[in-house]
Amino acid sequence: RFQAAASLRQAKDEAKTGPVVGRVSELSYYPVKSLRAVSPKTVSIGERGLENDRAYMLVYPIPLPVYKTSFAPTDSTHRFLSQRQCPILATISVHLDSDSLVVNYGGDKKSAGKKQITIPAQAPADAKQIRAGVWGDQVLCDDMGDAAAAFFQSIVGLETNSAIGDEGTEGDASASSLYKGVRLVAQSNQDDRRASSEFTPLHAKTWWTNSTPQVQLSDGFPILIACQASLDELNRRLQKNGDAPISMKQFRANIVIDGDMTPFAEDKWKMISIGNQLFSVVKACPRCKQSCTNQVTGEVSTQPLAVMRSFRALNADSKEDVFFAQNALPVGERTSIAVGDVVRVLSTGDPVYK
């Protein structure tokens, strides 16, 4: 741990002198998991990552396993709902302030038109608590109430291409039970979800408890970093294949970096600074069919995954896994970052594709 502390001190010293690779070109956070992004000019970094990022999510009830007669108090009773199952979520926008969550659905040819709801940002004092699965984790959440649930049920019920049960191992749920049971939940203040210890370096853990950083309702790590040079290379290959270029928004990154870089140079980054904030870059992000969803229309195609399999299937154990962007952890004192901030690479190493 003393070696890790020394490494962190060295990184702080180099944060203003390391080689500059680019600048932040875009920042995004996602108040509700799988809904549209908010793209501010400045964001604060909190203990769980970008403030207000994935603070809420939609969940659906999971079937009772056949070997049980009832759920135990510590069982997950719900699972997170994503664009992988319901691409229509990409058409819902969110504005979050200190008091309220304003949600807008723009309507489409299948619906009666636009819908909007304003929801108190804080869960009711008597909110029911729900244990929900997010990939391999269980998260304690506060239910945001019946009005919010009814609003989202009315939109999710329009989805015609849902893939129920796509996210986990609890079994499939019928479309009707999904639509009837969707709830909006907030991560409880009592919840203590943590990043994977397998990929968290020692210098990113707390000194006194050896704990990994806290995580909100993202898939596994608090921050996702992408580089414009890598998207440009992907789009070059897409166009060569006869396909249209795609937007960075389809990868739902938090931080986009633009600069004179080799495509996918970020695969080897280990420690970087953005402005005055240090980040530990821990592993490449495996991409799923959600990256094939247009983040404006909700339409789904086979790209970019089909082309990415030709040059980004980098895990020898599974040629189905393709990688784009890097998961990262904030390190040291938390501050804020802004569009235009200088990005420096402080250390590099072997890529991690898992």
Secondary structure, 3 states (H helix, E strand, C coil): CHHHHHHHHHHHHHCCCCCEEEEEEEECECCECCCCCECCCEEEEECCEECCCCCEEEEEECCCCCCCCCCCCCCCCEEECCCCCCHHHHHEEEEECCCEEEEEECCCCCCCCCEEEEEECCCCCCCCEEEEEECCEEEEEEECCHHHHHHHHHHHCCCCCCCCCCCCCCCCCCHHHHHHHCEEEEECCCCCCECCCCCCCHHHCCCCCCCCCECCCCCCCCEEEEEHHHHHHHHHHHHHCCCCCCCHHHHCCCEEEECCCCCCHHHHEEEEEECCEEEEEEEEEEECHHHHECCCCCCECCCCHHHHCCCCCCCCCCCCCEEEEEEEEEECCCCEEECCCEEEEEEECCCCCC
